[in-house]
Each structure stands twice: as structure tokens, then as C-alpha cells.
Amino acid sequence: MTSTAVTGEQFDLRLETSSGGTVDATITQVAAGIRRLSVSGIDIVPHYGADVQRPYGSGMILVPWPNRIRDGRWLLNGEEQQLALTEPKKHNASHGLLRFTPYSVAARTASTLRLEARVFPQSGYPFLLDTAVTYRLVNAGVEVTHSITNQSDAAAPVAIGAHPYVTIGDVEPEELTVTVNVATRFETDERSLPIGEVPVEATPFDLRGGVRLGDLDIDAGFGDAEIVDGVSEHTVSAPDGRSVTVWGDKNFRYWQVFTNEQYPGQSKAVAIEPMTAPADAFNSGRDLTWLAPGETWEATWGIRANGFAAA
């Protein structure tokens, strides 16, 4: 069932699990974002209303770059490119070119949805890309696969990110524990742009042992994510042992963690954001992917509930 809202059509998905539970999701047409995700009736993403403008980037897809580009400027074959400054207060180009784009439906079942959007050549980014994101509900959550095809006649720089918030809906947010398995943090200037990289060990930014969300106030980018069997995993957990994991395949070596006390309906919220490249990668070149003409790149991440009844 779909309806028109400020984030476009709302695509409701449902999966009845093998253990008798349900997984439910709502995906928005604009920015192909997760607006709602629950397992057996318990939110694992803090939802917001269909009549609400997307709060603080909640759930949206970040392509062809996540995070920020300093002054919106970068060099392509020695020629300066100037992107629109979509974060004017900090004079940055932020979160890619599709954050307000309505996607089109390419395929849909009761529990899967493939949305597509085209990036057209424009000021600061002279490339044509076909992009897609596929949401597939699984027994304990959702699997999200991105696809980018370069339709240009020259190699195109790309990176992928997403902006999911996670929670356990029947637990006070402050009582959740946040665990992020990364070894380095990017130091930033007053414009939230990286100026260095330092180990997290023996600093307040070391979240590998878990930190209570109520004690955490952070907006930081991290690198050197721990990859085990090709997957990076990070969690929020409840005192009763249940947890929600945000995971990414080997492409997602960078993560942003952001706590927020203004998220609607939440006393506190936390975003754990997968990224294939760090902030300002168009200038640093770090883990920026260059797609040859006609080449397609895929990357996958997801959200999984652990220890939930009937999950």
C-alpha cells in the first residue's frame, strides 16, 4: 500500500519469519530512505511520521559521496570542479546528489523493493550514473544492496553511504549501549572536515568496549573498521542482552556515529552510518572508487536484530 507524503510515496514491506514473527519496513521514495523498521512489533529504527520532513538525514542514501567535501571543490584531471554548497553554514557540499531525489520503482514483492535513480551531469560532477538500492527483508531485519553503473565515457569517482538510526523500541534510549568496532578516529575542524587521523585507544572515542548511550555525545567519523569474515559489525544493546547490529560488507571500512537529542519522539537517538570512503574523499582520494565507463559496482550493508523473540 502506498500513500503520498512529504518524502514521496511510502513503500510498506512485510516478511513473516520462519519462527512465526514479522519484519516490517517503510521505505520512502525521496532519498530511498528507511522510515520505519520493526521486528515482531518492536522498532529497531526510530520511526517518524509520514507527514514529517526527514529528521536529521534519517535513513537516507548518500551517493555519489557520503559526508562532506570541503568548499564543494575538487580537481578532475587538474581542472577545478565546483559542487553546489548544500551545507552553507559550513561551506561544504554534503551527502551526495540524491538526498532530495524521488526514486522510481524497478521491482517489488511483499518483502523486497528495488528503487532506481539517475545522477545526471551537473556543476561539479560531469558524470552520468545509474544507481539502484534494493531492500530485502530477512528473518531478523533488512539487507540493503547498492548498485552504481557509470554510463559516462570517462571514469567516474563514486562512494556510497547511508544514514540509519538504530534503537530497541521498548527500552529507554539512554539505557542502550553503543559498541563500534573501529580503531581510528578522524580529527575535524570547526567545519566538520578531517584534518588528521588518530587511534581511538585510551581516548573517550574508544567505543569498542561499549558506552552507554546516555553518556555519549558524539558526531565523529571513524576508520580502520574491524573486518571479520568480510563483514564489519557495530551494535546497540539492551540491558537484557538483546541487540541491534548495523553491518557492512568489506566495502564499508568507514563509519560515522552521531548522537541526537532532537530526533522526534526520542529522548536520544544514535545513527551508525556505513561509508565506503571517509569525508572529503574527492580531495584526499582515500578509498574513492573510480568506475570505468560501463562498469558496475555493488556494496551491501544491513540491520539485524539479535535475541528478539520470534526473530
C-alpha positions in Angstrom: 0.0 0.0 0.0 1.4 3.5 -0.9 0.4 7.0 0.0 1.8 10.4 -0.8 3.8 12.1 1.9 6.5 14.8 2.3 9.1 12.1 1.5 7.1 10.9 -1.5 5.4 7.5 -1.8 5.7 5.2 1.2 6.5 1.6 0.4 5.4 -0.8 3.1 7.2 -4.2 3.2 6.4 -7.2 5.4 8.1 -10.6 5.9 6.6 -13.4 8.1 9.6 -15.2 9.5 10.2 -18.9 9.8 9.9 -18.6 13.5 6.5 -17.0 13.5 7.4 -13.4 13.8 7.2 -10.5 11.4 9.6 -7.9 10.0 8.0 -4.7 8.8 9.6 -1.7 7.0 8.6 1.5 5.3 10.9 2.9 2.6 10.5 6.4 1.3 10.5 7.4 -2.4 12.6 10.5 -1.7 16.2 9.6 -1.0 15.2 5.9 -0.9 15.4 6.0 2.9 14.2 3.8 5.8 11.4 5.5 7.7 10.4 2.5 9.8 11.8 -0.9 10.6 10.5 -3.3 13.2 10.9 -6.9 14.3 7.8 -8.6 15.8 6.4 -5.2 16.6 9.5 -3.7 18.2 11.1 -0.8 16.5 14.8 -1.3 15.6 14.9 2.0 13.7 13.3 5.0 15.4 10.4 5.8 13.1 9.0 9.2 12.2 5.6 10.2 10.8 4.8 10.3 7.1 3.9 14.0 7.5 7.3 14.8 8.9 10.2 16.2 6.8 13.0 13.6 7.2 14.7 14.4 10.5 18.5 14.8 10.6 19.1 12.7 7.4 17.3 9.7 8.9 17.7 6.6 6.8 18.6 8.4 3.5 21.1 7.1 0.9 24.3 9.1 0.3 25.5 8.8 -3.4 27.9 9.5 -5.1 29.6 10.6 -1.9 28.8 10.5 1.8 29.7 13.2 4.3 31.3 16.4 3.2 33.5 17.9 0.5 35.5 21.0 1.6 34.1 24.1 -0.2 32.5 21.8 -2.7 35.7 21.9 -4.7 37.9 19.1 -6.1 40.2 18.5 -9.0 39.4 16.4 -12.0 42.4 15.9 -14.3 43.8 19.1 -13.0 40.6 21.1 -13.6 38.7 22.5 -10.6 35.2 21.3 -10.1 32.7 23.3 -8.1 29.7 21.5 -6.5 26.7 23.2 -5.0 27.2 24.1 -1.3 24.4 22.1 0.3 25.7 22.8 3.8 26.0 26.6 3.5 26.7 27.3 7.2 29.9 25.2 7.0 30.5 26.0 3.3 30.5 22.3 2.3 28.9 20.0 -0.3 27.2 17.4 1.8 25.9 13.9 1.4 25.9 13.5 -2.3 23.4 14.4 -5.1 20.3 12.2 -4.4 19.2 13.3 -0.9 16.1 15.1 -2.3 15.6 12.9 -5.4 12.5 10.8 -5.8 13.5 7.3 -6.8 11.4 5.1 -9.2 10.3 1.5 -8.5 12.1 -1.1 -10.6 10.9 -4.2 -8.9 8.8 -5.0 -5.8 7.4 -8.0 -3.9 5.8 -8.2 -0.4 9.2 -8.2 1.2 11.6 -6.7 -1.3 11.9 -3.4 -3.1 14.4 -2.1 -5.7 14.5 1.6 -6.3 16.4 3.4 -9.0 17.6 7.0 -9.6 19.9 8.6 -12.2 22.6 11.1 -11.4 22.8 13.5 -14.4 26.0 15.5 -15.3 25.9 18.8 -13.4 28.0 21.6 -12.0 30.9 20.0 -10.2 30.1 16.4 -11.2 30.2 15.9 -15.0 29.1 12.2 -15.0 26.1 10.1 -15.8 25.3 7.4 -13.3 22.6 4.8 -13.0 22.1 4.0 -9.3 19.9 1.5 -7.5 19.2 0.4 -4.0 17.5 -2.9 -3.1 15.9 -3.5 0.3 15.3 -7.2 1.2 13.7 -8.1 4.5 15.3 -11.1 6.1 14.4 -13.1 9.3 15.8 -10.5 11.7 16.0 -7.3 9.8 16.9 -5.9 6.4 19.7 -6.3 3.8 20.5 -3.3 1.6 22.4 -3.6 -1.7 23.6 -0.6 -3.7 24.4 -0.7 -7.4 26.1 2.1 -9.4 26.8 1.9 -13.1 28.9 4.5 -14.9 27.1 5.5 -18.1 29.7 8.2 -18.9 32.5 8.0 -21.4 35.2 8.6 -18.8 36.0 7.1 -15.4 33.8 8.5 -12.6 34.6 8.8 -8.9 32.0 7.3 -6.5 31.5 6.4 -2.9 28.4 5.1 -1.0 27.0 5.9 2.4 23.7 5.6 4.3 22.3 7.3 7.4 20.4 4.8 9.5 19.5 5.4 13.1 19.0 2.3 15.3 17.2 1.6 18.6 15.4 -1.0 20.6 12.0 0.4 20.8 10.8 -0.9 24.2 14.0 0.2 26.0 14.8 3.8 27.2 17.3 5.1 24.7 19.7 6.3 27.4 20.0 2.7 28.7 21.2 1.3 25.4 24.9 0.5 25.0 26.7 1.6 21.8 29.6 -0.6 20.5 31.6 0.5 17.5 34.5 -1.8 16.3 36.9 0.7 14.8 40.5 1.6 15.6 40.9 5.2 14.4 39.0 8.5 14.5 39.2 11.4 12.1 40.0 14.7 13.9 38.0 17.5 12.4 38.0 21.3 12.2 35.1 23.6 13.0 33.5 22.8 9.7 33.4 19.0 10.4 36.2 18.3 7.9 39.0 15.9 8.6 42.4 17.3 9.5 44.0 14.1 10.9 43.5 10.6 12.0 44.4 9.2 15.4 44.0 5.9 17.3 40.9 5.6 19.5 42.7 3.6 22.1 42.8 5.2 25.6 40.5 8.1 24.4 36.8 8.9 25.0 36.2 7.9 21.4 37.0 4.2 22.0 33.6 2.6 21.7 34.9 -0.9 21.2 34.1 -1.9 24.8 30.6 -0.3 24.7 29.5 3.0 26.0 26.0 3.8 27.5 24.1 6.0 25.0 23.0 8.3 27.9 26.7 9.1 28.5 27.6 9.6 24.8 27.6 12.9 23.0 29.3 12.4 19.6 29.4 13.3 15.9 32.6 11.6 14.7 33.9 9.7 11.7 35.9 6.5 12.2 38.3 4.5 10.1 40.1 1.1 10.2 36.9 -0.8 10.9 37.4 -4.4 12.1 36.5 -6.8 9.3 35.7 -10.4 10.3 34.9 -12.9 7.6 34.3 -10.0 5.2 31.9 -8.1 7.5 32.2 -5.1 9.8 29.6 -5.1 12.7 28.5 -2.4 15.2 25.7 -2.6 17.8 23.3 -1.1 20.2 22.4 -3.4 23.0 19.8 -3.5 25.8 20.5 -4.5 29.5 18.5 -7.8 28.9 21.1 -8.9 26.2 19.1 -8.1 23.1 21.0 -6.1 20.4 20.6 -4.5 17.0 23.6 -4.7 14.7 24.4 -2.5 11.8 26.8 -4.3 9.5 28.6 -3.7 6.2 30.5 -5.8 3.7 34.2 -5.3 3.1 33.5 -2.1 1.1 32.3 -0.3 4.3 35.5 0.5 6.1 34.4 3.9 7.5 31.7 4.7 9.9 30.1 7.9 11.3 28.5 7.9 14.7 26.1 10.7 15.6 24.0 11.1 18.8 21.0 13.4 18.6 18.7 14.7 21.4 16.3 16.4 18.9 15.1 13.3 17.0 11.2 13.4 17.1 9.7 11.1 19.6 13.1 10.1 21.1 14.8 11.3 24.2 18.0 10.4 22.4 18.9 8.8 19.2 22.1 7.4 17.6 23.0 7.0 13.9 25.6 4.4 13.0 26.4 5.2 9.4 28.2 2.9 6.9 30.5 4.6 4.4 32.8 3.3 1.7 35.0 6.3 1.9 35.7 9.0 4.5 34.7 12.7 4.5 36.3 14.8 1.7 37.4 11.7 -0.2 37.1 13.6 -3.5 40.1 15.6 -2.3 42.1 13.0 -0.4 41.3 10.2 -2.8 41.2 7.8 0.1 39.2 4.6 -0.9 37.4 6.6 -3.6 36.2 4.1 -6.2 36.7 5.1 -9.9 34.3 3.3 -12.1 35.3 2.8 -15.7 32.8 3.5 -18.5 30.1 0.8 -18.4 31.4 -0.6 -15.1 29.0 -1.6 -12.2 29.9 -1.6 -8.5 27.8 -3.2 -5.8 28.1 -3.0 -2.0 25.8 -4.3 0.8 25.0 -3.4 4.4 22.1 -4.2 6.7 20.4 -4.0 10.1 19.8 -7.2 12.2 18.0 -7.8 15.5 19.6 -10.3 17.8 17.9 -12.1 20.7 14.4 -10.9 19.8 11.6 -13.4 20.3 10.4 -14.9 17.0 13.1 -13.0 15.1 
